[in-house]
Amino acid sequence: MRQFKLFVAFMLCFSFTSAYAQSLCQVSGKSRLAMDQRDDLRLKCLKQKKAQLNVSSCLNIAKKMEYSTNAEEARLVCLYDLRGITIKECHAISKSMEYADTGDEVRWECLRRFNRSLTKKQCNTFAKSMAYPANTQRAEVYCAQELE
């Protein structure tokens, strides 16, 4: 019975936090604001509430952006402004990027940020996922030389 109560308490807490994260920074399309104004409100909210967000909820807010350039900017906020990002979360942000150049920027940031804790395999995974061949080559050299 005690385990059941703990399970129910956990599920209630989890559903509350995920509902809270999903409702955070929502702007209605019926608000009579232009698309860019709605995105501006979402981004402003994202920057103000970043201490309350995890990477998943931050990326969900970015996904709701109506302009892809604004979504890309929001994803960069997730990368640079959230605290305690793990290597897996950094990789998730890099995979969510829409533009090749910003995707490579995020991959390089992940390589630099986690330099001391990356395995060669993880480093090479980032290197191989680079969008531009020149970045792939540079990253492979980085993995070979910096992680020895």
Beta strands, then each sheet from edge to edge (+ up, - down):
end
